[in-house]
Amino acid sequence: MCWVFGYIGAPGKAAREVLAGLQRLEYRGYDSAGICVINPDKNLEVIKAVGKVNNLKVKTDSIDFSTYHAGIGHTRWATHGGVTEANCHPHLSQSGRFVVIHNGIIENYAELRDELIAKGYVFHSETDTEVTVHLFEDIFDGDYLSTMTKLVAKMHGAYGLVFLDRDNGNQIFGTKKGSPMVLGFGKTERYISSDYRSLIGLIDDYIILEDGDIFLVTLDNYTILSGWQDADRTRQIVGEDEKVVELGDFPNFMLKEVFEQPRVLEDVFRGRIDFSSNSLHSDTLEHIAMLGIKKVTIVASGTSYHAGLLGKYYLEELSNIPVDVVVSTEFKYKKKFVSSDELYIFVSQSGETIDTLDSLKIVKEQWGHVFGIVNVPGSAIARAAGQGLFTRAGTEVGVASTKAFVTQVACFLFLSLYLGQKNGLDYRKYREIIDSIAKLPEAISSILLSNEAIRKVAEKYANSTNFFYLGRAHELVIAMEGSLKLKELAYIHSEAYSSGELKHGSIALIDSDFPSLMINGGGILSPKNASSAEEIRARGGPVIGIIAKDDPNKQVYADVIEFDPLISELNPFLEVVILQLFAYHIANFLGRDVDKPRNLAKSVTVE
Ligand code: M6R
């Protein structure tokens, strides 16, 4: 998505600070980027470039910014209008006095644009954003906050808007609804950003703005209005342990994050499972257990949706509670039957996904019990849910979700065990699962040791243009997640199917150029998966088996990636790591940018 960054401080620093801020935010949206800086002499420089922030940096190299003390910058994920320089933010008002950057979508922009054109305003871009700056100029009454309240009243949609005034460069002002925004306070500098983590190391404390807030920041002061009133927002201190995430010796963040999975799986259970006494600890879950929940609905998108699908298996099998899983984009607009014995779980790595957030708000408005499984503390979903489990995966920079996924699944497993022990879960099963959880980090470490073997198999198939990812039950969900990884990282078409379902039509696609991955780590459905693999082989299709080392049906597969299995409920944790690496190596082989795949953004803050 688009991301905004603003700075006000020392002369000469504005361009450097804004560009550095954009680079820290770039993983979240990266079609194009632009900055605007101003100086006290009312000079205003706007520079834009298509592509990565580096292209923008190159363009700024020869410019003397020594007098510029304030600036705003933007990385764009195109919604309205193609990826062109004209559509890059910042956008200027008709007179060139005001300048704006925007994250979100102004839904009534066409109507506002027509009104402004009728008044003589000339548009230079195809964006929805440009209306905001012309409109601001059109209704400007000499007071930034007052004009902003009028602007907000005219706009429908979601927005994080940040403005500068060329004629008075001592302040930055704006508003937000639906799009994240924080004000950051350094010793002698002020910042605006879509994500406070882009400000770590620069600020002492920050304020998370709420929907509807209108703000104005100067070096000495700030005002936040909510409605017509001054809003009292808490200044939060940046924790001492919060650091800028470094790559270390890894070539990219995706690989680093894949290799962090043994550690994050220790972190996610720390203090929650006591392995010496096999006991579970969570005040939050104790409260949930007392609600007498009879049904669960899980709402999420993308990889988090897949975590929810695994959550369904765990909750149904271990806690004996029926579960629906709905993608948030669909949930939002479907009829809801919210009842007091139902729990709604919202899953999100970023905690900012707009459809998941909106869905949560709808359930809350109907007094439903809401619960978040979120990675980012302080994010909008974490704050709106008010209760839940943090996944403790740490900052995930790679756009393709990896370590966040395994920790989301771990949270579902923990929740299912917790509710299960109150709901008649068999003690032997409970112990078996706890014992296997204790072995998980080491089991994943040994998968990571097979990285080279996985690379060899992946590269053998790297020029294929289609893949099936097959499995049943838990492993079908892992097939779905593996298939998504391949699509987003390598840009190769793939489909996930229940292995038993293939023969009902899609097997017609199989030929020698159409490989399938069979996710088949063992368990009672393993022979069925092997039979499906036989059926594909009989039609000339190569099948790559993701199988246990002692699988008796090894001969069915053209290639195998073998691993030491745990119990079948926990094998998905291992299999997904293999599929993450499989997709990673194909993408790498094809020269893709694995951290920032094309057309994507790390968090999706527009509908
Ligand atoms: O931040 P969220 O978990 O709410 O994001 C939802 C999806 O956009 C996300 O999981 C996406 O599918 C992954 N980046 C894919 O790897």
Residues whose N, C-alpha, C, O or C-beta is under 5 A from the ligand:
A	BS01	M6R	S301 G302 T303 S304 V347 S348 Q349 S350 G351 T353 V399 A400 S401 K602 V604
